[in-house]
Amino acid sequence: MRTTPRRTHGARRALTGALLAGLTLLTSAGAAVADDPSASASPAGDGAGPTEAGTTFRTATALEQGQTGTAQASAGDYLYWVFPADAGQRPTVEATVKLPSSARSSTSTWQIDVYDGLRRRQACMYGHQTRKAAADAASVELSCVLRTVRSWSEPWASDPLPGSYYIRLTVVDLPAADLGLPVGVEVKAVAKEQGGAHDVDGALSEPLVPGVSVASAGDAGSAGDASAAPRVPSAGEPDDGWASGWWTDRWLWTVGGGVLAALAAVFGYSLTRGRGRPSHVPPGV
């Protein structure tokens, strides 16, 4: 006996339906990940952030993703903020400097820099990291789009890693006569989830967050078991903790590929089975 054309046609129809179902599963899973609130371009925030800025790395003002930090300063000051960025995120920093309306003697050049938790300066993929402002300009806008944060990297590499990221804003070229003029600053940091395409095999034991401490809920000087004290997030650390665990959306494609491979194997078996001589038929028949 041999496989009939009707049986082969039915097997092909079954495989076609299974393949379509598998592709639908993969696309719907990808859409579900994209629609997940945790995968939004910027985490939910109240929008209004701190109204001051630090003047050094140690005094940097904490800024949550999605918040807008403001500050009043003088031209020539170094202004610092710090925000958290986790693995799989591509941070974008935007800054607007509102210049005084009074006449300035010449053009000025402003610059925004971003450093990681080890205070390594991170290169901008694109954006306007340095810009000149004309003498009659009302404001100047700067931006810096960093590389995607990796969960692990070689010690010799300068890849961005999970942890705190410092924003430094200052003027790099300004006539001496314009030093000290009042300026207003707005800074915002957002991050876009890049998904499993940027995942690597490895993870840091601890995010790069300087100054993480453990303190009790009450008076710091009160007696008690320090090991049982709640962990206090430092500046530049998200309140809900850092992403961890083995799950990434790469598992969706891995499982989906395995399902499609199994269906293809079943289809191949259905086409080849019964094509040989049946074992119960005597030779010569």
Order of alpha helices (4+ residues) and beta strands (2+ residues): alpha-beta-beta-beta-beta-beta-beta-beta-beta-beta-beta-beta-alpha
